[in-house]
């Protein structure tokens, strides 16, 4: 409770600004009854969670940590909402809808908007991300990076470290660092480093097969934000992670997850045959996971770009059918897939990793071209800039056009930085580079959205996190 309380008190202003830019607009432009049905669903789900916590938390480690998570969540909410905190305070764990809970569920709303039909014209074109793992020549280093792509209203960010005094045999990930948001307990990008030696990322996958959403129920599931938080805390291996995360599938915030186990990497030695990299893909009613260590051993890299790799998920989600229509939705053929395949060998260190992940030369790169007017898209690159597309353009796919969407950051780490749970980061949309892109500025953009608390100009450069506490060097 105290950890959450302190966070809520110290970041109250940041939480308020982030909420105004995001969850405060949850019910805008929605169909009649959307929010009533959504909030009823959330209320019933919370009732089910509370019931299970009361029944199982004392004897079941998983549900014990569900209870601890809601304890932390309640603390944040109390610190945020209580303007008179320094009077009497009577802590009590709450399982209720709140501004703080809605912030946690930001990713889950991508799919809940379809479940409860927020808008009859809603496109299945979620926010995109790019993920990438690279083994350098001679197995000297292992690098992993992620670029989050979302609306520019979401750029109020906080880099976090949580350290808890749990038994590390039962809770190996009792220290986590991640790129996050005000009040958010899980990364939601996602990019999370844990003291168990694991690093997890995800890229969102759409559900084109709308009848699958009938499998989303209010009971017997936990939302993605909570399951990822628990998996990062309770897992020691990638296999553990996918098994723990796969429990109580909500069918919301459907992603391809990639989990890298840095414990198994020994510089300049042969890569292990198994368990270095696990992936998990989720859709409503189904979770499938695989060990893909073989892929990086064969090809030298692993890419993730919002398209299912596993055939069953691809078929059931509707991606296979969509890929027959346009390569935009086809694994291995979409623009980012081609760019990763062409350029992955340019990555030899953190600098070249950052250059690849911030890459966008949409006016000149052959893979950014489309049957559009103009004949290219700033959405067709590893770091996107939807704001640079022509608002009056004509596009093959709606997601190729002008919109409030683009890369909002860069995160990357290597073996040495990871040992201290550190990573390199850049805030804001990509700029410069071979395409000489202008930096994003609220003073001249055509994007019209809330952005309370944000700087006007986003021309920041990279820096590496430096935490105020010592991280035990026990991952190797």
C-alpha beads as a LAMMPS data file, in Angstrom:
LAMMPS data file: protein, C-alpha beads

476 atoms
475 bonds

1 atom types
1 bond types

-500.0 500.0 xlo xhi
-500.0 500.0 ylo yhi
-500.0 500.0 zlo zhi

Masses

1 110.0

Atoms # bond

1 1 1 0.000 0.000 0.000
2 1 1 2.766 2.443 0.974
3 1 1 4.643 2.070 -2.329
4 1 1 1.524 2.992 -4.250
5 1 1 0.610 5.770 -1.842
6 1 1 3.983 7.471 -2.227
7 1 1 3.812 7.190 -6.018
8 1 1 0.306 8.660 -6.062
9 1 1 1.363 11.586 -3.885
10 1 1 4.616 12.351 -5.695
11 1 1 3.233 12.074 -9.233
12 1 1 -0.256 13.484 -8.676
13 1 1 0.226 16.281 -11.208
14 1 1 1.694 13.943 -13.841
15 1 1 -1.175 11.491 -13.325
16 1 1 -3.745 14.246 -13.726
17 1 1 -2.226 15.510 -16.974
18 1 1 -1.871 12.005 -18.431
19 1 1 -5.465 11.181 -17.483
20 1 1 -6.756 14.363 -19.146
21 1 1 -4.937 13.408 -22.348
22 1 1 -6.086 9.774 -22.401
23 1 1 -8.691 8.029 -20.231
24 1 1 -10.688 11.215 -19.707
25 1 1 -11.707 10.937 -23.369
26 1 1 -12.776 7.298 -23.074
27 1 1 -16.457 7.907 -23.789
28 1 1 -16.016 10.571 -26.477
29 1 1 -17.497 9.821 -29.912
30 1 1 -19.039 6.586 -28.657
31 1 1 -22.320 4.904 -29.494
32 1 1 -25.265 5.084 -27.116
33 1 1 -24.818 2.799 -24.122
34 1 1 -21.147 2.073 -24.823
35 1 1 -19.746 3.391 -21.569
36 1 1 -22.659 2.087 -19.489
37 1 1 -22.013 -1.421 -20.805
38 1 1 -18.244 -1.036 -20.478
39 1 1 -18.383 0.111 -16.855
40 1 1 -20.863 -2.626 -15.974
41 1 1 -18.439 -5.176 -17.439
42 1 1 -15.533 -3.714 -15.435
43 1 1 -17.599 -3.736 -12.238
44 1 1 -18.543 -7.397 -12.665
45 1 1 -14.964 -8.363 -13.469
46 1 1 -13.709 -6.611 -10.334
47 1 1 -16.337 -8.415 -8.277
48 1 1 -15.058 -11.756 -9.631
49 1 1 -11.434 -10.803 -8.892
50 1 1 -12.271 -9.769 -5.339
51 1 1 -14.134 -13.031 -4.752
52 1 1 -11.135 -15.078 -5.906
53 1 1 -8.712 -13.032 -3.830
54 1 1 -10.849 -13.648 -0.749
55 1 1 -10.930 -17.388 -1.473
56 1 1 -7.368 -18.038 -2.651
57 1 1 -4.918 -15.288 -1.670
58 1 1 -3.802 -16.969 1.558
59 1 1 -2.900 -20.293 -0.059
60 1 1 -2.230 -19.539 -3.748
61 1 1 0.913 -17.561 -4.668
62 1 1 -0.616 -16.246 -7.894
63 1 1 -3.713 -14.847 -6.218
64 1 1 -1.629 -13.564 -3.325
65 1 1 0.170 -11.357 -5.830
66 1 1 -3.103 -10.337 -7.469
67 1 1 -4.063 -9.036 -4.038
68 1 1 -0.697 -7.284 -3.619
69 1 1 -1.129 -5.643 -7.016
70 1 1 -4.526 -4.240 -6.085
71 1 1 -3.023 -3.130 -2.780
72 1 1 -0.433 -1.106 -4.691
73 1 1 -3.114 0.155 -7.075
74 1 1 -5.289 1.275 -4.161
75 1 1 -2.325 3.130 -2.681
76 1 1 -1.750 5.059 -5.915
77 1 1 -5.436 5.928 -6.072
78 1 1 -5.502 7.095 -2.440
79 1 1 -2.404 9.237 -2.897
80 1 1 -3.802 10.715 -6.098
81 1 1 -7.336 11.450 -4.890
82 1 1 -6.806 12.373 -1.223
83 1 1 -6.146 16.093 -0.988
84 1 1 -6.027 15.859 2.802
85 1 1 -3.667 12.922 3.089
86 1 1 -1.750 14.217 6.084
87 1 1 -4.834 13.849 8.231
88 1 1 -6.125 10.422 9.290
89 1 1 -5.638 7.584 6.824
90 1 1 -7.245 4.159 7.070
91 1 1 -5.823 1.906 4.337
92 1 1 -8.150 -0.656 2.806
93 1 1 -7.634 -2.627 -0.404
94 1 1 -10.265 -1.623 -2.947
95 1 1 -11.504 -3.481 -6.008
96 1 1 -13.321 -0.634 -7.707
97 1 1 -13.395 1.280 -10.954
98 1 1 -11.358 4.475 -10.763
99 1 1 -9.299 6.867 -12.845
100 1 1 -6.211 4.880 -11.855
101 1 1 -7.712 1.567 -12.983
102 1 1 -8.706 3.080 -16.335
103 1 1 -5.081 4.144 -16.868
104 1 1 -3.973 0.523 -16.289
105 1 1 -6.455 -0.698 -18.894
106 1 1 -5.331 1.593 -21.714
107 1 1 -4.246 -1.312 -23.920
108 1 1 -7.256 -3.468 -23.047
109 1 1 -9.547 -0.745 -24.391
110 1 1 -8.229 -1.372 -27.914
111 1 1 -10.296 -4.550 -27.952
112 1 1 -13.063 -3.608 -25.519
113 1 1 -14.031 -0.868 -27.978
114 1 1 -14.852 -3.678 -30.410
115 1 1 -16.522 -5.882 -27.811
116 1 1 -18.948 -3.122 -26.802
117 1 1 -19.112 -1.510 -30.254
118 1 1 -17.921 1.960 -29.371
119 1 1 -18.237 3.068 -32.975
120 1 1 -19.827 1.090 -35.838
121 1 1 -17.117 2.377 -38.205
122 1 1 -14.212 1.403 -35.927
123 1 1 -11.276 0.010 -37.913
124 1 1 -9.226 -2.963 -36.671
125 1 1 -5.990 -1.028 -37.024
126 1 1 -4.520 -0.720 -33.521
127 1 1 -1.522 1.294 -32.438
128 1 1 1.630 -0.317 -33.746
129 1 1 5.036 -1.001 -32.220
130 1 1 8.332 -2.353 -33.500
131 1 1 10.413 -4.870 -31.555
132 1 1 13.828 -6.270 -32.428
133 1 1 16.533 -8.568 -31.026
134 1 1 20.017 -8.787 -32.550
135 1 1 22.985 -11.049 -31.845
136 1 1 26.196 -9.369 -33.017
137 1 1 29.042 -11.023 -34.923
138 1 1 30.863 -13.672 -32.925
139 1 1 28.065 -13.600 -30.338
140 1 1 29.839 -10.663 -28.688
141 1 1 26.663 -8.874 -27.628
142 1 1 22.910 -9.363 -27.487
143 1 1 20.729 -6.293 -27.999
144 1 1 16.979 -5.816 -27.701
145 1 1 14.927 -2.767 -28.573
146 1 1 11.359 -1.549 -28.791
147 1 1 9.638 1.465 -30.299
148 1 1 6.165 2.287 -29.051
149 1 1 3.707 3.756 -31.525
150 1 1 0.554 5.489 -30.390
151 1 1 -1.333 8.774 -30.430
152 1 1 0.789 11.798 -29.641
153 1 1 -1.555 12.633 -26.768
154 1 1 0.037 9.692 -24.885
155 1 1 3.569 11.135 -24.700
156 1 1 3.479 12.026 -20.980
157 1 1 5.905 9.378 -19.764
158 1 1 7.713 8.121 -16.657
159 1 1 10.644 5.685 -16.526
160 1 1 10.194 3.515 -13.446
161 1 1 11.976 1.144 -11.113
162 1 1 10.048 -0.958 -8.591
163 1 1 11.945 -2.906 -5.941
164 1 1 10.068 -5.098 -3.465
165 1 1 11.396 -7.257 -0.637
166 1 1 9.665 -10.431 -1.774
167 1 1 11.240 -13.871 -1.458
168 1 1 13.160 -13.977 -4.746
169 1 1 12.747 -17.744 -4.959
170 1 1 8.986 -17.314 -5.149
171 1 1 9.045 -13.922 -6.868
172 1 1 12.222 -13.794 -8.995
173 1 1 11.250 -10.498 -10.607
174 1 1 11.087 -8.491 -7.404
175 1 1 12.999 -5.665 -9.113
176 1 1 11.677 -4.339 -12.422
177 1 1 12.541 -1.344 -14.564
178 1 1 10.416 -0.211 -17.458
179 1 1 9.255 2.549 -19.747
180 1 1 5.857 3.552 -18.457
181 1 1 3.223 6.162 -17.823
182 1 1 1.992 8.106 -14.799
183 1 1 0.134 5.749 -12.399
184 1 1 0.675 2.706 -14.651
185 1 1 1.962 -0.384 -12.813
186 1 1 2.912 -2.222 -15.995
187 1 1 4.804 -0.791 -18.936
188 1 1 1.963 -0.962 -21.506
189 1 1 4.539 -0.265 -24.263
190 1 1 5.728 -2.910 -23.319
191 1 1 9.433 -2.855 -22.377
192 1 1 10.237 -4.401 -18.987
193 1 1 13.556 -5.586 -17.505
194 1 1 13.439 -7.867 -14.461
195 1 1 15.884 -9.030 -11.794
196 1 1 15.204 -12.618 -12.873
197 1 1 17.169 -11.891 -16.062
198 1 1 14.149 -11.580 -18.344
199 1 1 13.194 -8.766 -20.683
200 1 1 9.692 -8.718 -22.163
201 1 1 8.346 -6.669 -25.062
202 1 1 5.176 -6.813 -27.134
203 1 1 3.648 -5.565 -30.356
204 1 1 -0.116 -5.410 -30.717
205 1 1 -2.008 -7.660 -33.119
206 1 1 -5.446 -6.776 -34.447
207 1 1 -8.460 -9.075 -34.434
208 1 1 -10.128 -8.926 -37.842
209 1 1 -12.342 -11.922 -37.076
210 1 1 -14.927 -9.940 -35.074
211 1 1 -16.989 -12.985 -33.885
212 1 1 -13.975 -13.930 -31.730
213 1 1 -14.934 -11.072 -29.415
214 1 1 -17.915 -13.115 -28.243
215 1 1 -15.350 -15.058 -26.177
216 1 1 -14.579 -11.959 -24.069
217 1 1 -16.464 -12.446 -20.800
218 1 1 -16.634 -10.426 -17.594
219 1 1 -15.729 -13.375 -15.353
220 1 1 -12.925 -15.932 -15.213
221 1 1 -10.292 -13.667 -16.688
222 1 1 -7.725 -11.027 -15.763
223 1 1 -6.881 -8.139 -18.044
224 1 1 -3.568 -7.952 -19.868
225 1 1 -2.009 -5.216 -17.712
226 1 1 -2.387 -7.380 -14.603
227 1 1 -1.247 -10.635 -16.186
228 1 1 1.909 -9.029 -17.597
229 1 1 2.684 -7.455 -14.217
230 1 1 2.359 -10.852 -12.536
231 1 1 4.332 -12.714 -15.210
232 1 1 7.239 -10.286 -14.900
233 1 1 7.275 -10.688 -11.122
234 1 1 6.741 -14.449 -10.787
235 1 1 8.800 -15.840 -13.693
236 1 1 12.371 -17.113 -13.679
237 1 1 12.499 -18.368 -17.286
238 1 1 10.834 -17.502 -20.568
239 1 1 8.889 -20.739 -20.362
240 1 1 7.620 -19.676 -16.918
241 1 1 6.638 -16.297 -18.307
242 1 1 4.438 -17.560 -21.121
243 1 1 2.777 -20.125 -18.855
244 1 1 1.974 -17.565 -16.155
245 1 1 0.841 -14.887 -18.585
246 1 1 -1.358 -17.375 -20.448
247 1 1 -3.592 -17.937 -17.422
248 1 1 -6.996 -16.222 -17.327
249 1 1 -6.773 -14.892 -20.895
250 1 1 -9.043 -11.854 -21.203
251 1 1 -8.888 -11.651 -24.993
252 1 1 -8.059 -7.959 -24.636
253 1 1 -4.883 -6.093 -25.564
254 1 1 -4.052 -8.937 -27.918
255 1 1 -0.324 -8.957 -28.566
256 1 1 2.675 -10.867 -29.741
257 1 1 4.931 -11.039 -26.689
258 1 1 8.674 -11.688 -26.924
259 1 1 10.597 -12.738 -23.813
260 1 1 14.408 -12.763 -23.839
261 1 1 16.347 -14.589 -21.103
262 1 1 19.657 -12.779 -20.638
263 1 1 20.792 -15.388 -18.072
264 1 1 21.373 -17.802 -20.921
265 1 1 23.603 -15.482 -22.920
266 1 1 27.379 -15.820 -22.528
267 1 1 29.372 -13.321 -24.619
268 1 1 31.488 -14.910 -27.375
269 1 1 30.040 -18.355 -26.630
270 1 1 27.600 -20.420 -28.646
271 1 1 23.959 -19.527 -28.108
272 1 1 21.854 -22.087 -26.228
273 1 1 19.745 -24.406 -28.336
274 1 1 16.543 -23.588 -26.466
275 1 1 14.845 -21.145 -24.090
276 1 1 16.747 -17.976 -25.023
277 1 1 13.686 -16.434 -26.705
278 1 1 10.051 -17.350 -26.181
279 1 1 7.083 -15.761 -27.905
280 1 1 3.412 -15.811 -26.991
281 1 1 0.508 -14.715 -29.169
282 1 1 -2.970 -14.063 -27.826
283 1 1 -6.438 -13.617 -29.295
284 1 1 -9.826 -14.009 -27.589
285 1 1 -10.162 -17.621 -26.498
286 1 1 -6.657 -18.741 -27.446
287 1 1 -3.053 -18.319 -26.317
288 1 1 -0.205 -20.025 -28.199
289 1 1 3.478 -19.882 -27.227
290 1 1 6.687 -21.147 -28.844
291 1 1 10.412 -21.266 -28.212
292 1 1 11.949 -19.339 -31.145
293 1 1 15.605 -19.536 -30.121
294 1 1 16.167 -21.397 -33.381
295 1 1 15.178 -18.298 -35.351
296 1 1 17.901 -16.026 -34.001
297 1 1 20.453 -18.859 -34.263
298 1 1 19.582 -19.261 -37.949
299 1 1 18.995 -15.647 -38.992
300 1 1 20.888 -13.544 -36.452
301 1 1 17.894 -11.475 -35.393
302 1 1 14.253 -11.629 -34.270
303 1 1 11.725 -9.019 -35.476
304 1 1 8.283 -8.149 -34.127
305 1 1 5.957 -5.846 -36.050
306 1 1 2.283 -6.390 -35.140
307 1 1 1.676 -9.422 -37.340
308 1 1 1.277 -12.945 -35.894
309 1 1 4.153 -15.337 -36.513
310 1 1 2.250 -18.452 -35.441
311 1 1 -0.001 -19.910 -38.126
312 1 1 -2.961 -20.789 -35.893
313 1 1 -3.164 -17.276 -34.468
314 1 1 -2.721 -15.798 -37.950
315 1 1 -5.575 -17.868 -39.342
316 1 1 -8.010 -17.438 -36.467
317 1 1 -7.417 -13.693 -36.049
318 1 1 -8.068 -13.071 -39.742
319 1 1 -4.517 -12.008 -40.598
320 1 1 -4.012 -14.833 -43.092
321 1 1 -7.044 -13.705 -45.088
322 1 1 -6.058 -10.040 -44.892
323 1 1 -2.525 -10.900 -45.991
324 1 1 -3.944 -12.362 -49.204
325 1 1 -5.430 -8.943 -49.939
326 1 1 -2.428 -6.767 -49.117
327 1 1 1.127 -7.433 -47.925
328 1 1 0.592 -4.738 -45.279
329 1 1 -0.824 -7.549 -43.084
330 1 1 1.472 -10.388 -44.240
331 1 1 4.280 -11.686 -42.037
332 1 1 7.653 -11.343 -43.761
333 1 1 6.312 -9.069 -46.513
334 1 1 5.071 -5.966 -44.716
335 1 1 7.382 -2.921 -45.067
336 1 1 8.929 -3.220 -41.606
337 1 1 9.638 -6.929 -42.138
338 1 1 11.570 -6.129 -45.307
339 1 1 13.497 -3.317 -43.636
340 1 1 14.504 -5.471 -40.680
341 1 1 15.624 -8.257 -43.026
342 1 1 17.610 -5.854 -45.215
343 1 1 19.254 -3.819 -42.452
344 1 1 19.644 -6.030 -39.372
345 1 1 23.340 -6.648 -40.093
346 1 1 24.014 -2.921 -39.754
347 1 1 23.402 -3.279 -36.013
348 1 1 26.708 -3.796 -34.198
349 1 1 26.232 -1.706 -31.036
350 1 1 23.757 0.548 -29.218
351 1 1 24.295 3.459 -31.618
352 1 1 23.490 1.437 -34.714
353 1 1 20.612 -0.261 -32.891
354 1 1 19.094 3.149 -32.193
355 1 1 19.634 4.240 -35.797
356 1 1 17.779 1.199 -37.103
357 1 1 14.890 1.489 -34.673
358 1 1 14.462 5.250 -35.275
359 1 1 14.705 4.758 -39.046
360 1 1 12.245 6.498 -41.359
361 1 1 13.156 7.604 -44.886
362 1 1 9.672 7.241 -46.295
363 1 1 10.101 9.479 -49.332
364 1 1 13.106 7.527 -50.630
365 1 1 12.917 3.962 -49.268
366 1 1 11.443 1.533 -51.797
367 1 1 9.660 -0.359 -49.008
368 1 1 7.760 2.770 -47.915
369 1 1 6.131 3.107 -51.326
370 1 1 2.493 2.219 -51.857
371 1 1 -0.319 2.540 -54.380
372 1 1 -1.202 5.828 -52.792
373 1 1 -1.267 9.514 -53.620
374 1 1 1.404 10.630 -52.835
375 1 1 3.089 7.272 -53.594
376 1 1 4.640 6.688 -50.155
377 1 1 3.621 6.567 -46.495
378 1 1 5.424 7.728 -43.357
379 1 1 3.565 4.888 -41.594
380 1 1 5.559 2.358 -43.628
381 1 1 8.764 2.397 -41.612
382 1 1 10.308 1.018 -38.427
383 1 1 9.489 4.267 -36.593
384 1 1 6.323 5.794 -38.004
385 1 1 5.239 9.426 -38.398
386 1 1 1.561 9.474 -39.365
387 1 1 1.521 13.230 -38.817
388 1 1 3.801 13.748 -41.838
389 1 1 1.388 12.131 -44.283
390 1 1 -0.774 14.327 -46.503
391 1 1 -4.190 14.903 -44.851
392 1 1 -5.712 14.967 -48.354
393 1 1 -3.898 11.881 -49.596
394 1 1 -5.446 8.669 -50.909
395 1 1 -4.322 5.430 -49.278
396 1 1 -4.492 1.699 -49.963
397 1 1 -5.123 1.042 -46.275
398 1 1 -6.514 3.573 -43.748
399 1 1 -3.552 2.938 -41.434
400 1 1 -1.167 4.244 -44.104
401 1 1 -2.592 7.766 -44.002
402 1 1 -2.528 10.965 -41.996
403 1 1 -3.519 10.404 -38.361
404 1 1 -2.666 11.066 -34.751
405 1 1 -0.198 8.209 -34.614
406 1 1 3.515 7.591 -34.737
407 1 1 6.588 6.449 -32.861
408 1 1 6.618 8.107 -29.446
409 1 1 9.900 6.745 -28.084
410 1 1 12.874 4.418 -28.423
411 1 1 14.192 1.933 -25.851
412 1 1 17.239 -0.271 -26.272
413 1 1 19.685 -2.214 -24.156
414 1 1 22.580 -4.637 -24.424
415 1 1 24.151 -7.248 -22.180
416 1 1 26.232 -4.827 -20.097
417 1 1 23.445 -2.317 -19.511
418 1 1 20.949 -5.057 -18.730
419 1 1 23.082 -6.350 -15.870
420 1 1 22.097 -3.145 -14.041
421 1 1 18.546 -3.182 -15.470
422 1 1 19.446 -0.081 -17.454
423 1 1 18.425 0.878 -20.952
424 1 1 18.874 3.707 -23.415
425 1 1 15.852 5.840 -24.255
426 1 1 14.709 8.676 -26.516
427 1 1 11.415 10.458 -25.921
428 1 1 9.197 11.557 -28.786
429 1 1 8.671 10.861 -32.498
430 1 1 11.657 10.081 -34.678
431 1 1 13.337 12.930 -36.528
432 1 1 16.474 13.617 -38.556
433 1 1 18.197 10.510 -39.888
434 1 1 18.633 9.768 -43.597
435 1 1 15.132 11.100 -44.290
436 1 1 15.981 14.421 -42.578
437 1 1 12.573 14.407 -40.913
438 1 1 11.518 17.509 -38.977
439 1 1 11.134 17.090 -35.244
440 1 1 7.568 16.985 -33.977
441 1 1 6.261 20.293 -32.623
442 1 1 2.834 21.166 -31.274
443 1 1 3.372 24.658 -32.700
444 1 1 3.076 23.583 -36.335
445 1 1 1.505 20.115 -36.474
446 1 1 -1.834 19.479 -38.160
447 1 1 -2.656 16.975 -35.398
448 1 1 -5.446 18.290 -33.167
449 1 1 -5.575 16.479 -29.825
450 1 1 -5.097 17.168 -26.125
451 1 1 -1.502 17.355 -24.935
452 1 1 -1.589 18.875 -21.464
453 1 1 1.791 18.997 -19.741
454 1 1 3.842 18.183 -22.835
455 1 1 6.755 20.245 -24.153
456 1 1 6.096 22.092 -27.405
457 1 1 9.132 20.766 -29.257
458 1 1 10.141 17.087 -29.269
459 1 1 13.771 17.275 -30.370
460 1 1 15.266 15.235 -27.538
461 1 1 18.360 13.058 -27.791
462 1 1 19.223 9.693 -26.252
463 1 1 20.285 9.020 -22.678
464 1 1 20.823 5.891 -20.585
465 1 1 18.853 5.386 -17.395
466 1 1 20.793 5.648 -14.158
467 1 1 18.911 4.284 -11.153
468 1 1 19.323 5.625 -7.622
469 1 1 19.709 2.142 -6.128
470 1 1 22.225 -0.622 -6.703
471 1 1 21.039 -3.556 -8.784
472 1 1 22.413 -6.956 -7.666
473 1 1 24.580 -8.399 -10.428
474 1 1 23.050 -11.849 -10.307
475 1 1 21.773 -12.477 -13.805
476 1 1 24.857 -14.324 -14.984

Bonds

1 1 1 2
2 1 2 3
3 1 3 4
4 1 4 5
5 1 5 6
6 1 6 7
7 1 7 8
8 1 8 9
9 1 9 10
10 1 10 11
11 1 11 12
12 1 12 13
13 1 13 14
14 1 14 15
15 1 15 16
16 1 16 17
17 1 17 18
18 1 18 19
19 1 19 20
20 1 20 21
21 1 21 22
22 1 22 23
23 1 23 24
24 1 24 25
25 1 25 26
26 1 26 27
27 1 27 28
28 1 28 29
29 1 29 30
30 1 30 31
31 1 31 32
32 1 32 33
33 1 33 34
34 1 34 35
35 1 35 36
36 1 36 37
37 1 37 38
38 1 38 39
39 1 39 40
40 1 40 41
41 1 41 42
42 1 42 43
43 1 43 44
44 1 44 45
45 1 45 46
46 1 46 47
47 1 47 48
48 1 48 49
49 1 49 50
50 1 50 51
51 1 51 52
52 1 52 53
53 1 53 54
54 1 54 55
55 1 55 56
56 1 56 57
57 1 57 58
58 1 58 59
59 1 59 60
60 1 60 61
61 1 61 62
62 1 62 63
63 1 63 64
64 1 64 65
65 1 65 66
66 1 66 67
67 1 67 68
68 1 68 69
69 1 69 70
70 1 70 71
71 1 71 72
72 1 72 73
73 1 73 74
74 1 74 75
75 1 75 76
76 1 76 77
77 1 77 78
78 1 78 79
79 1 79 80
80 1 80 81
81 1 81 82
82 1 82 83
83 1 83 84
84 1 84 85
85 1 85 86
86 1 86 87
87 1 87 88
88 1 88 89
89 1 89 90
90 1 90 91
91 1 91 92
92 1 92 93
93 1 93 94
94 1 94 95
95 1 95 96
96 1 96 97
97 1 97 98
98 1 98 99
99 1 99 100
100 1 100 101
101 1 101 102
102 1 102 103
103 1 103 104
104 1 104 105
105 1 105 106
106 1 106 107
107 1 107 108
108 1 108 109
109 1 109 110
110 1 110 111
111 1 111 112
112 1 112 113
113 1 113 114
114 1 114 115
115 1 115 116
116 1 116 117
117 1 117 118
118 1 118 119
119 1 119 120
120 1 120 121
121 1 121 122
122 1 122 123
123 1 123 124
124 1 124 125
125 1 125 126
126 1 126 127
127 1 127 128
128 1 128 129
129 1 129 130
130 1 130 131
131 1 131 132
132 1 132 133
133 1 133 134
134 1 134 135
135 1 135 136
136 1 136 137
137 1 137 138
138 1 138 139
139 1 139 140
140 1 140 141
141 1 141 142
142 1 142 143
143 1 143 144
144 1 144 145
145 1 145 146
146 1 146 147
147 1 147 148
148 1 148 149
149 1 149 150
150 1 150 151
151 1 151 152
152 1 152 153
153 1 153 154
154 1 154 155
155 1 155 156
156 1 156 157
157 1 157 158
158 1 158 159
159 1 159 160
160 1 160 161
161 1 161 162
162 1 162 163
163 1 163 164
164 1 164 165
165 1 165 166
166 1 166 167
167 1 167 168
168 1 168 169
169 1 169 170
170 1 170 171
171 1 171 172
172 1 172 173
173 1 173 174
174 1 174 175
175 1 175 176
176 1 176 177
177 1 177 178
178 1 178 179
179 1 179 180
180 1 180 181
181 1 181 182
182 1 182 183
183 1 183 184
184 1 184 185
185 1 185 186
186 1 186 187
187 1 187 188
188 1 188 189
189 1 189 190
190 1 190 191
191 1 191 192
192 1 192 193
193 1 193 194
194 1 194 195
195 1 195 196
196 1 196 197
197 1 197 198
198 1 198 199
199 1 199 200
200 1 200 201
201 1 201 202
202 1 202 203
203 1 203 204
204 1 204 205
205 1 205 206
206 1 206 207
207 1 207 208
208 1 208 209
209 1 209 210
210 1 210 211
211 1 211 212
212 1 212 213
213 1 213 214
214 1 214 215
215 1 215 216
216 1 216 217
217 1 217 218
218 1 218 219
219 1 219 220
220 1 220 221
221 1 221 222
222 1 222 223
223 1 223 224
224 1 224 225
225 1 225 226
226 1 226 227
227 1 227 228
228 1 228 229
229 1 229 230
230 1 230 231
231 1 231 232
232 1 232 233
233 1 233 234
234 1 234 235
235 1 235 236
236 1 236 237
237 1 237 238
238 1 238 239
239 1 239 240
240 1 240 241
241 1 241 242
242 1 242 243
243 1 243 244
244 1 244 245
245 1 245 246
246 1 246 247
247 1 247 248
248 1 248 249
249 1 249 250
250 1 250 251
251 1 251 252
252 1 252 253
253 1 253 254
254 1 254 255
255 1 255 256
256 1 256 257
257 1 257 258
258 1 258 259
259 1 259 260
260 1 260 261
261 1 261 262
262 1 262 263
263 1 263 264
264 1 264 265
265 1 265 266
266 1 266 267
267 1 267 268
268 1 268 269
269 1 269 270
270 1 270 271
271 1 271 272
272 1 272 273
273 1 273 274
274 1 274 275
275 1 275 276
276 1 276 277
277 1 277 278
278 1 278 279
279 1 279 280
280 1 280 281
281 1 281 282
282 1 282 283
283 1 283 284
284 1 284 285
285 1 285 286
286 1 286 287
287 1 287 288
288 1 288 289
289 1 289 290
290 1 290 291
291 1 291 292
292 1 292 293
293 1 293 294
294 1 294 295
295 1 295 296
296 1 296 297
297 1 297 298
298 1 298 299
299 1 299 300
300 1 300 301
301 1 301 302
302 1 302 303
303 1 303 304
304 1 304 305
305 1 305 306
306 1 306 307
307 1 307 308
308 1 308 309
309 1 309 310
310 1 310 311
311 1 311 312
312 1 312 313
313 1 313 314
314 1 314 315
315 1 315 316
316 1 316 317
317 1 317 318
318 1 318 319
319 1 319 320
320 1 320 321
321 1 321 322
322 1 322 323
323 1 323 324
324 1 324 325
325 1 325 326
326 1 326 327
327 1 327 328
328 1 328 329
329 1 329 330
330 1 330 331
331 1 331 332
332 1 332 333
333 1 333 334
334 1 334 335
335 1 335 336
336 1 336 337
337 1 337 338
338 1 338 339
339 1 339 340
340 1 340 341
341 1 341 342
342 1 342 343
343 1 343 344
344 1 344 345
345 1 345 346
346 1 346 347
347 1 347 348
348 1 348 349
349 1 349 350
350 1 350 351
351 1 351 352
352 1 352 353
353 1 353 354
354 1 354 355
355 1 355 356
356 1 356 357
357 1 357 358
358 1 358 359
359 1 359 360
360 1 360 361
361 1 361 362
362 1 362 363
363 1 363 364
364 1 364 365
365 1 365 366
366 1 366 367
367 1 367 368
368 1 368 369
369 1 369 370
370 1 370 371
371 1 371 372
372 1 372 373
373 1 373 374
374 1 374 375
375 1 375 376
376 1 376 377
377 1 377 378
378 1 378 379
379 1 379 380
380 1 380 381
381 1 381 382
382 1 382 383
383 1 383 384
384 1 384 385
385 1 385 386
386 1 386 387
387 1 387 388
388 1 388 389
389 1 389 390
390 1 390 391
391 1 391 392
392 1 392 393
393 1 393 394
394 1 394 395
395 1 395 396
396 1 396 397
397 1 397 398
398 1 398 399
399 1 399 400
400 1 400 401
401 1 401 402
402 1 402 403
403 1 403 404
404 1 404 405
405 1 405 406
406 1 406 407
407 1 407 408
408 1 408 409
409 1 409 410
410 1 410 411
411 1 411 412
412 1 412 413
413 1 413 414
414 1 414 415
415 1 415 416
416 1 416 417
417 1 417 418
418 1 418 419
419 1 419 420
420 1 420 421
421 1 421 422
422 1 422 423
423 1 423 424
424 1 424 425
425 1 425 426
426 1 426 427
427 1 427 428
428 1 428 429
429 1 429 430
430 1 430 431
431 1 431 432
432 1 432 433
433 1 433 434
434 1 434 435
435 1 435 436
436 1 436 437
437 1 437 438
438 1 438 439
439 1 439 440
440 1 440 441
441 1 441 442
442 1 442 443
443 1 443 444
444 1 444 445
445 1 445 446
446 1 446 447
447 1 447 448
448 1 448 449
449 1 449 450
450 1 450 451
451 1 451 452
452 1 452 453
453 1 453 454
454 1 454 455
455 1 455 456
456 1 456 457
457 1 457 458
458 1 458 459
459 1 459 460
460 1 460 461
461 1 461 462
462 1 462 463
463 1 463 464
464 1 464 465
465 1 465 466
466 1 466 467
467 1 467 468
468 1 468 469
469 1 469 470
470 1 470 471
471 1 471 472
472 1 472 473
473 1 473 474
474 1 474 475
475 1 475 476
